[in-house]
C-alpha cells in the first residue's frame, strides 16, 4: 500500500494524482470503498448530487453496482439493476459519453452523465454522475469525467467481486451532512441566507468557529458574509487585492483547496501575509474554492480558534460541501442582482419626494417583498389641487412582475391626469376602472382616492377593493371607518360610493395597501386592528399635533414605527407594501373671505371694491390692481355667458387664490382671437396675469379659479 498523502495540497498535483492520494489514504477500507472518495470529487466538480460506479458483467450482459456517493444504500441498491434507456447502459453499449435528462432516481437531479470505464478488451464498467444544473456538462467537465473514469477503471480491476461500497461510518455521516446542507441550501434565496446556512450546517460538524464567504470583484475579493470575525478584520481583508493574497490566488486559480494548520504553518507558506496573520483571531484555516458553472467565483474560509490538523475525511467533507455552496451562492447572487434591479425599477415609478403643501405634509414608505425578485404594483401619491385641496391616492395592482409594474405606472399617471381635471373621487375611480378594464381580463387593481379640503376640514374618498383609511385625531383617538368597499378596478361596475370624513385640525390620515396589514398569520381586519393599536400607542408616547412636531420629522419616525410593528420580519414577506401618512391642516377662518354678488353688470364693480378692501386688510395691496382685473374679467364672463347666483371667494395661503362660482356647467376655453375680433381675449388676459388658472365642476355649477404668488 502507498503511504498516506493529503489530497489537493500542492498546485502541481494532477487530478489523477489527487484521486490516487485519496484512494491510498483509507488503508482500512475495501478497495471498492475507496472508489466512493473519488466519486465524491467527481460529484463536487460537476456540481452534482450523487455518483455511482457499475461493473460490467459481459457473461450476464448486466451492470452491477460497485460504489456510490450521495445516495442512501437502500435507494442505490434498489436501483442496482438499471433500465435499458438509462445513461449507464447506453454508455457501455456505445463506448462513449452519454447524458440523459430526467430525475430517474427521484432526488431532484436534472439528468445523468455517464462515461464508460475502458479496459484492454472493452468497457469494464461505467461511471455515472447525477447532475443538478440545467443542460449537459461542458467540455471541461467531460474531460474531467474521463480522467476520473480512467482512475476508476484501474481501481475496479483491483476489486474483483467486491460488494457495493457506500463508505464507512464516517462516509455515512458525510452523506447525511451533505444531504442536510443540500436541503437547507435549496431553501436559501439570498446570498445572506446562503451564508447563514453554511454557518449553521458546515461549521458545527468540524468544530469550526469562523466563516468568511468571499467572491471575486475585479482584482479584489469582497466579503459576502461572515461569522465569528470582528468587523475590523473584515474591513482589513477587503483592502487586500487578489494579487496580494497568495492563498486566495492559489485557491481561485487552481480550483483546489488549501489547508493551513497553524499560524506558524501560515507564516512559513505565505510570509507576504504576515500582517494579516498577526491580526486574525483564528489559528487554522480551510480555504475552499467556490466553483460554479466550471469557474471559480470565490472562496469559503472555514477557520478554527486553535491550531489543528485536517484528516483526509475532513478534507473530503469540506471540499464536497464547498462545491454545493458554490452552486447555491452563484444562484443567490443572480437573485440578489435581479432583486436589486427590480427594486430600483419599482422606486423609479414612485414619487422621489412628496410635495410639502399648505394643507398636508406627508411621509411614505414602499416596502418590496422580502422573497421573490419580481417587482410589485403598489404605489402612492400626494397631488396638489386647486383651493389648497389635496388628493391622496394609494393603490395596488394585483400580481407581481414587469407587466404589473408597468400597469402601476400607467395608473399613477392616469390618476394625476384625472386629478388635474378636478374629478370627485367616485368619478375618478369610474374613469380609472374603464382604463383597467381595457387592459385585459387578467388585470385588476385596488385603489383608495381621497380629497381633503382644508377650508371645511372634510375628506371625501372612494374605495375600489382597498383597505379603508385610518384617522388619528389630535387627542390620540384612532378611528377607522368601515364602509362597504366597491370591487377592485377591472371588476367593478360604476358608480362608486362616495364617503365623507370630518378631520379636526392637525389630524393624521393613514393609508396603506394590504401587504402591510395582511399576512399568512392574520387577515386584513386583524391587521387593521393592529395598525390602530400601533398608532394609538405612538400617539400616546408623542405629542404630534403641534405643527412643529410634523416639521421635526415625526411622520418619518411614525412610518418606521408602523412598519416595524406590522412587518417585523421583512425578509420573509411575499407581498410588497405601501404606507402613506398625511398630517392635515385646516385653513384659518381669517384667511378665507367670501362675498355674494348680484347677477347683473354691477357685479364686476362690486367685486373690484371687495377685493381692494380685503387685500388691504391682509396687507396685500401690491396684488390689488392685478386681482381687480382678474375678478372683473371672471365676473364679467359669468354675467355675459353663464348664470348666477355669483359668489366670490379669496383664500390667503402660500399664494393668493381667487375663485368665482356660478350655476352654469359651460366650459370656459381659451380661443385664438382674430385681429378684427372685438372679444375673445378675456381668458388670455387671465392666463397671462396669474401663475395658474383652471375650472372645477360642482354638483350645481362650476368654479373658475386663479393663483398668484404672494409678494416677498
ChimeraX attribute file (.defattr): number of C-alpha atoms within 10 A of each C-alpha:
attribute: neighborCount
match mode: 1-to-1
recipient: residues
	/A:1	6
	/A:2	10
	/A:3	8
	/A:4	14
	/A:5	16
	/A:6	16
	/A:7	23
	/A:8	24
	/A:9	14
	/A:10	14
	/A:11	15
	/A:12	9
	/A:13	13
	/A:14	11
	/A:15	17
	/A:16	17
	/A:17	15
	/A:18	19
	/A:19	24
	/A:20	20
	/A:21	20
	/A:22	25
	/A:23	25
	/A:24	20
	/A:25	21
	/A:26	17
	/A:27	13
	/A:28	10
	/A:29	14
	/A:30	16
	/A:31	20
	/A:32	27
	/A:33	25
	/A:34	26
	/A:35	27
	/A:36	28
	/A:37	27
	/A:38	26
	/A:39	26
	/A:40	24
	/A:41	23
	/A:42	27
	/A:43	26
	/A:44	23
	/A:45	21
	/A:46	29
	/A:47	28
	/A:48	24
	/A:49	25
	/A:50	26
	/A:51	26
	/A:52	28
	/A:53	32
	/A:54	26
	/A:55	23
	/A:56	21
	/A:57	13
	/A:58	12
	/A:59	6
	/A:60	7
	/A:61	8
	/A:62	14
	/A:63	21
	/A:64	20
	/A:65	22
	/A:66	26
	/A:67	29
	/A:68	30
	/A:69	29
	/A:70	26
	/A:71	21
	/A:72	15
	/A:73	17
	/A:74	9
	/A:75	11
	/A:76	19
	/A:77	15
	/A:78	10
	/A:79	13
	/A:80	16
	/A:81	13
	/A:82	16
	/A:83	12
	/A:84	9
	/A:85	9
	/A:86	18
	/A:87	25
	/A:88	29
	/A:89	22
	/A:90	21
	/A:91	23
	/A:92	24
	/A:93	12
	/A:94	12
	/A:95	16
	/A:96	15
	/A:97	20
	/A:98	21
	/A:99	22
	/A:100	19
	/A:101	17
	/A:102	15
	/A:103	15
	/A:104	16
	/A:105	16
	/A:106	8
	/A:107	13
	/A:108	13
	/A:109	20
	/A:110	19
	/A:111	23
	/A:112	27
	/A:113	25
	/A:114	29
	/A:115	30
	/A:116	32
	/A:117	28
	/A:118	20
	/A:119	14
	/A:120	6
	/A:121	6
	/A:122	13
	/A:123	22
	/A:124	21
	/A:125	30
	/A:126	29
	/A:127	30
	/A:128	27
	/A:129	30
	/A:130	29
	/A:131	27
	/A:132	22
	/A:133	17
	/A:134	10
	/A:135	12
	/A:136	18
	/A:137	20
	/A:138	11
	/A:139	10
	/A:140	10
	/A:141	17
	/A:142	18
	/A:143	12
	/A:144	16
	/A:145	25
	/A:146	19
	/A:147	17
	/A:148	21
	/A:149	26
	/A:150	19
	/A:151	20
	/A:152	26
	/A:153	23
	/A:154	14
	/A:155	18
	/A:156	24
	/A:157	15
	/A:158	11
	/A:159	14
	/A:160	12
	/A:161	12
	/A:162	15
	/A:163	14
	/A:164	21
	/A:165	22
	/A:166	25
	/A:167	23
	/A:168	16
	/A:169	9
	/A:170	12
	/A:171	19
	/A:172	17
	/A:173	14
	/A:174	23
	/A:175	22
	/A:176	15
	/A:177	17
	/A:178	21
	/A:179	17
	/A:180	13
	/A:181	19
	/A:182	18
	/A:183	11
	/A:184	17
	/A:185	23
	/A:186	11
	/A:187	12
	/A:188	18
	/A:189	20
	/A:190	23
	/A:191	21
	/A:192	18
	/A:193	19
	/A:194	27
	/A:195	23
	/A:196	18
	/A:197	19
	/A:198	25
	/A:199	22
	/A:200	13
	/A:201	18
	/A:202	23
	/A:203	19
	/A:204	11
	/A:205	14
	/A:206	15
	/A:207	12
	/A:208	20
	/A:209	17
	/A:210	20
	/A:211	24
	/A:212	23
	/A:213	27
	/A:214	23
	/A:215	24
	/A:216	16
	/A:217	13
	/A:218	9
	/A:219	11
	/A:220	18
	/A:221	23
	/A:222	23
	/A:223	19
	/A:224	16
	/A:225	19
	/A:226	22
	/A:227	17
	/A:228	16
	/A:229	16
	/A:230	11
	/A:231	10
	/A:232	10
	/A:233	13
	/A:234	16
	/A:235	12
	/A:236	12
	/A:237	18
	/A:238	14
	/A:239	12
	/A:240	16
	/A:241	17
	/A:242	19
	/A:243	12
	/A:244	14
	/A:245	17
	/A:246	16
	/A:247	20
	/A:248	26
	/A:249	16
	/A:250	18
	/A:251	20
	/A:252	24
	/A:253	13
	/A:254	15
	/A:255	23
	/A:256	21
	/A:257	29
	/A:258	23
	/A:259	22
	/A:260	24
	/A:261	19
	/A:262	19
	/A:263	20
	/A:264	15
	/A:265	15
	/A:266	20
	/A:267	16
	/A:268	11
	/A:269	13
	/A:270	16
	/A:271	14
	/A:272	14
	/A:273	16
	/A:274	13
	/A:275	10
	/A:276	14
	/A:277	17
	/A:278	12
	/A:279	11
	/A:280	17
	/A:281	16
	/A:282	21
	/A:283	20
	/A:284	25
	/A:285	26
	/A:286	22
	/A:287	25
	/A:288	28
	/A:289	30
	/A:290	30
	/A:291	27
	/A:292	22
	/A:293	16
	/A:294	15
	/A:295	13
	/A:296	19
	/A:297	21
	/A:298	27
	/A:299	29
	/A:300	26
	/A:301	21
	/A:302	27
	/A:303	28
	/A:304	22
	/A:305	17
	/A:306	15
	/A:307	16
	/A:308	13
	/A:309	12
	/A:310	16
	/A:311	11
	/A:312	18
	/A:313	16
	/A:314	15
	/A:315	20
	/A:316	23
	/A:317	24
	/A:318	23
	/A:319	25
	/A:320	22
	/A:321	23
	/A:322	25
	/A:323	22
	/A:324	26
	/A:325	28
	/A:326	28
	/A:327	22
	/A:328	26
	/A:329	28
	/A:330	21
	/A:331	17
	/A:332	20
	/A:333	18
	/A:334	15
	/A:335	19
	/A:336	18
	/A:337	12
	/A:338	16
	/A:339	21
	/A:340	15
	/A:341	15
	/A:342	21
	/A:343	18
	/A:344	12
	/A:345	16
	/A:346	23
	/A:347	16
	/A:348	11
	/A:349	18
	/A:350	17
	/A:351	14
	/A:352	8
	/A:353	11
	/A:354	15
	/A:355	15
	/A:356	12
	/A:357	18
	/A:358	18
	/A:359	23
	/A:360	26
	/A:361	21
	/A:362	24
	/A:363	23
	/A:364	24
	/A:365	17
	/A:366	21
	/A:367	21
	/A:368	27
	/A:369	22
	/A:370	16
	/A:371	17
	/A:372	22
	/A:373	21
	/A:374	21
	/A:375	28
	/A:376	29
	/A:377	28
	/A:378	34
	/A:379	30
	/A:380	26
	/A:381	21
	/A:382	26
	/A:383	17
	/A:384	20
	/A:385	17
	/A:386	20
	/A:387	23
	/A:388	22
	/A:389	18
	/A:390	24
	/A:391	25
	/A:392	24
	/A:393	23
	/A:394	23
	/A:395	29
	/A:396	30
	/A:397	25
	/A:398	19
	/A:399	19
	/A:400	18
	/A:401	16
	/A:402	16
	/A:403	15
	/A:404	22
	/A:405	25
	/A:406	18
	/A:407	21
	/A:408	25
	/A:409	20
	/A:410	14
	/A:411	23
	/A:412	22
	/A:413	13
	/A:414	16
	/A:415	22
	/A:416	17
	/A:417	13
	/A:418	18
	/A:419	21
	/A:420	17
	/A:421	15
	/A:422	20
	/A:423	19
	/A:424	22
	/A:425	24
	/A:426	22
	/A:427	18
	/A:428	20
	/A:429	27
	/A:430	19
	/A:431	16
	/A:432	21
	/A:433	25
	/A:434	16
	/A:435	16
	/A:436	22
	/A:437	17
	/A:438	11
	/A:439	12
	/A:440	10
	/A:441	10
	/A:442	10
	/A:443	19
	/A:444	23
	/A:445	27
	/A:446	24
	/A:447	30
	/A:448	25
	/A:449	25
	/A:450	26
	/A:451	25
	/A:452	27
	/A:453	24
	/A:454	23
	/A:455	18
	/A:456	14
	/A:457	19
	/A:458	16
	/A:459	20
	/A:460	18
	/A:461	24
	/A:462	26
	/A:463	28
	/A:464	27
	/A:465	21
	/A:466	24
	/A:467	24
	/A:468	23
	/A:469	21
	/A:470	21
	/A:471	25
	/A:472	22
	/A:473	19
	/A:474	18
	/A:475	15
	/A:476	21
	/A:477	14
	/A:478	20
	/A:479	14
	/A:480	16
	/A:481	12
	/A:482	10
	/A:483	13
	/A:484	11
	/A:485	16
	/A:486	20
	/A:487	19
	/A:488	23
	/A:489	27
	/A:490	22
	/A:491	19
	/A:492	18
	/A:493	13
	/A:494	16
	/A:495	11
	/A:496	21
	/A:497	17
	/A:498	15
	/A:499	15
	/A:500	14
	/A:501	14
	/A:502	14
	/A:503	23
	/A:504	19
	/A:505	17
	/A:506	23
	/A:507	25
	/A:508	27
	/A:509	23
	/A:510	23
	/A:511	25
	/A:512	31
	/A:513	27
	/A:514	22
	/A:515	23
	/A:516	24
	/A:517	22
	/A:518	19
	/A:519	17
	/A:520	7
	/A:521	7
	/A:522	12
	/A:523	12
	/A:524	16
	/A:525	12
	/A:526	14
	/A:527	19
	/A:528	23
	/A:529	13
	/A:530	17
	/A:531	22
	/A:532	21
	/A:533	15
	/A:534	20
	/A:535	25
	/A:536	18
	/A:537	13
	/A:538	17
	/A:539	20
	/A:540	13
	/A:541	10
	/A:542	12
	/A:543	14
	/A:544	24
	/A:545	20
	/A:546	10
	/A:547	13
	/A:548	10
	/A:549	13
	/A:550	19
	/A:551	11
	/A:552	11
	/A:553	12
	/A:554	17
	/A:555	22
	/A:556	15
	/A:557	13
	/A:558	20
	/A:559	18
	/A:560	13
	/A:561	15
	/A:562	20
	/A:563	23
	/A:564	13
	/A:565	15
	/A:566	19
	/A:567	19
	/A:568	11
	/A:569	11
	/A:570	17
	/A:571	14
	/A:572	12
	/A:573	20
	/A:574	15
	/A:575	23
	/A:576	23
	/A:577	26
	/A:578	23
	/A:579	23
	/A:580	24
	/A:581	24
	/A:582	22
	/A:583	22
	/A:584	25
	/A:585	24
	/A:586	21
	/A:587	19
	/A:588	14
	/A:589	10
	/A:590	9
	/A:591	13
	/A:592	15
	/A:593	16
	/A:594	14
	/A:595	14
	/A:596	15
	/A:597	20
	/A:598	15
	/A:599	20
	/A:600	16
	/A:601	13
	/A:602	13
	/A:603	21
	/A:604	24
	/A:605	16
	/A:606	17
	/A:607	25
	/A:608	19
	/A:609	13
	/A:610	18
	/A:611	26
	/A:612	18
	/A:613	13
	/A:614	17
	/A:615	19
	/A:616	14
	/A:617	10
	/A:618	11
	/A:619	10
	/A:620	16
	/A:621	17
	/A:622	12
	/A:623	18
	/A:624	19
	/A:625	12
	/A:626	15
	/A:627	26
	/A:628	19
	/A:629	16
	/A:630	25
	/A:631	25
	/A:632	18
	/A:633	16
	/A:634	24
	/A:635	31
	/A:636	20
	/A:637	16
	/A:638	24
	/A:639	20
	/A:640	11
	/A:641	11
	/A:642	20
	/A:643	18
	/A:644	16
	/A:645	17
	/A:646	21
	/A:647	20
	/A:648	23
	/A:649	18
	/A:650	22
	/A:651	22
	/A:652	20
	/A:653	18
	/A:654	13
	/A:655	17
	/A:656	21
	/A:657	24
	/A:658	24
	/A:659	24
	/A:660	24
	/A:661	26
	/A:662	22
	/A:663	19
	/A:664	18
	/A:665	16
	/A:666	12
	/A:667	11
	/A:668	13
	/A:669	11
	/A:670	13
	/A:671	11
	/A:672	10
	/A:673	12
	/A:674	10
	/A:675	7
	/A:676	6
	/A:677	9
	/A:678	8
	/A:679	9
	/A:680	14
	/A:681	14
	/A:682	15
	/A:683	18
	/A:684	14
	/A:685	14
	/A:686	21
	/A:687	16
	/A:688	10
	/A:689	17
	/A:690	17
	/A:691	12
	/A:692	15
	/A:693	19
	/A:694	17
	/A:695	20
	/A:696	19
	/A:697	19
	/A:698	16
	/A:699	7
	/A:700	9
	/A:701	17
	/A:702	18
	/A:703	21
	/A:704	22
	/A:705	23
	/A:706	26
	/A:707	22
	/A:708	18
	/A:709	14
	/A:710	14
	/A:711	10
	/A:712	3
